[in-house]
Amino acid sequence: MDNDAVQNKLIQLEYLNQQIRALESHLTEVVKAVEELGILKVGLENISDSKKGDEVLVPLGASAYVPANLVSSDKVVVSIGAGIFVDKKVEDAVPIVTLQMNELRGQEEMVIQNLSTLSKEAEKMTGEINASLQADKNVRVS
């Protein structure tokens, strides 16, 4: 492989590594979202044990909560996607959350498959570059 070909391969490898990092970041976000939905699902399943007037902790975000009195334990406001929120009975909200979790798990699997494919491609390309450089200069890229 001549110098131009090696340079081209190195550029391609850097691009692959950027894609891998982006996918890893996306995977982290998806896993976090699945975990949050799991917590929500448990909360929805447990809220039926509460009654009007019970004191609950309402999350404000970033691990901050405010105590509040429950106005209703049979209805919740739930996201149905695209920034749209609707009132739902708790028993109707649980399947929506389950569906959202399943969709995210599907995304998670796709991202993992893409990561695997890109990682194998990057390994192969690194091997080709190393072989070429070793043949020419006895140098190794890691």
C-alpha angles and dihedrals in degrees: 000000000000124000094264091052091049091049090049091050091049091053090048090048092052090050090051090050090052090052090049092051091049091050091048090053091048091048090054090052093048093049090049091050091050090051092049091049089049090054089047091051092052089048091051092049091049098044091076086071089062127080137205111292097024114137113246136173114245115204116235093183134262092058094302122130136182124207114242140167117250113245095185133004097189100061134052136177108242135182114243093184139274090061092298118137126189138182111254136173109253092245089054093047095056094066090048091054091045090052091049090050091050092049091051091048088054089052089048091055092048092050091049091051091048091048091051092049094048093045091053090048091049091049091051092048092048089052091051092049092047092048091050094046093046091050091051105033108359088243126140129214118205 
